[in-house]
């Protein structure tokens, strides 16, 4: 089963996609298997982190930007310096997540959420969810 989900992001946005992924897994009918979440973008990423403190999302984006700041000395400048920084951030963090489906549910921790990270917004984006039985 495959599902395409469209979203609109803001600049340096962190968007929870947890409920959409969980619901799709639960309605898929798959009891044991794998859930793959992927994005077809080079200036965004996917991650799993805690949802308890909303300021944690600010820390996450601040630290990513501290480690890979937008600057004008990137060698590739096809679009903008922000675009170039987004490519590096996306490559380091990743564009897909593989998650276990067990007893018909997504196997993630009680305080974990699945997040779409925007590095070059605002943009119209999409992600895909694929559930595969064992």
C-alpha positions in Angstrom: 0.0 0.0 0.0 1.2 3.5 -0.9 -0.1 6.9 0.1 1.0 10.3 -1.1 0.5 13.2 1.3 0.8 16.9 0.3 1.8 19.5 2.8 2.7 23.2 2.7 5.7 24.3 4.8 7.0 27.6 6.1 10.6 28.7 6.4 12.6 26.4 8.7 9.4 24.5 9.5 9.1 21.3 11.6 5.9 19.5 10.7 4.6 16.5 12.6 3.5 13.7 10.3 3.1 11.2 13.1 -0.7 10.8 13.1 -0.9 10.5 9.3 1.7 7.7 9.3 0.2 5.9 12.3 -3.3 6.0 10.9 -2.2 4.8 7.5 -0.4 1.8 9.1 -3.4 1.0 11.3 -5.8 1.1 8.3 -3.5 -0.9 6.0 -4.4 -4.2 7.5 -0.7 -5.1 7.8 0.0 -6.9 11.1 3.7 -7.4 10.7 6.0 -5.6 8.3 7.8 -2.4 7.4 6.6 1.2 7.0 8.8 3.3 4.7 8.3 7.1 4.8 10.2 9.0 2.1 10.4 12.5 0.5 11.3 13.4 -3.1 13.0 16.7 -2.0 16.6 17.7 -1.7 16.1 20.6 0.7 14.0 18.8 3.3 14.5 15.8 5.6 12.7 13.3 7.9 13.5 12.6 11.5 12.2 11.0 14.7 12.4 13.1 17.9 10.5 13.8 21.1 7.2 15.7 20.9 7.1 16.6 24.6 8.6 20.1 24.5 7.7 22.3 21.4 10.9 24.3 22.1 12.8 21.1 21.2 11.9 21.7 17.6 13.4 25.2 17.7 16.6 23.7 19.2 16.7 21.1 16.5 16.4 23.6 13.7 18.8 26.1 15.5 21.5 23.4 15.9 21.1 22.2 12.3 21.5 25.8 11.1 24.5 26.3 13.4 26.2 23.2 12.1 25.3 24.0 8.4 24.7 27.7 8.2 23.5 29.5 5.1 26.5 31.1 3.5 27.7 32.4 0.2 30.9 30.3 -0.1 29.2 27.0 -1.0 30.6 25.7 -4.2 27.2 24.9 -5.7 24.9 27.8 -6.0 22.3 26.7 -8.5 19.5 28.6 -6.8 20.5 30.4 -3.6 22.8 30.0 -0.6 19.8 28.8 1.4 19.2 26.1 -1.3 22.8 25.0 -1.1 22.7 24.7 2.7 19.4 22.8 2.4 21.0 20.2 0.1 23.8 19.5 2.7 21.3 19.4 5.6 19.0 17.0 3.7 21.9 14.7 2.8 23.2 14.5 6.4 19.8 14.0 8.0 18.1 11.9 5.4 15.1 11.7 3.1 13.6 8.4 4.3 12.7 6.4 7.5 12.2 2.7 7.8 9.9 1.8 10.7 8.7 -1.5 12.1 5.0 -2.5 12.0 4.2 -4.9 14.8 0.8 -6.2 15.8 -0.8 -3.8 13.3 0.8 -0.7 14.8 3.8 1.5 14.2 6.6 0.5 16.6 7.9 3.9 17.9 8.5 5.0 21.5 5.8 6.6 23.6 7.4 10.0 23.3 8.6 9.8 19.7 7.1 11.6 16.8 7.9 11.6 13.0 8.7 15.0 11.6 9.2 16.6 8.2 12.0 19.2 8.4 11.9 22.1 5.9 15.2 23.9 5.1 14.2 26.0 2.1 10.6 27.1 2.5 7.9 28.0 2.2 7.2 25.3 -0.2 4.5 22.9 -1.4 5.9 19.5 -0.5 4.9 15.9 -0.4 5.9 12.7 1.3 5.0 9.1 0.7 4.1 6.3 3.1 4.6 2.7 2.0 3.5 -0.3 4.2 4.7 -3.7 3.3 3.8 -7.0 5.0 6.5 -9.5 5.9 
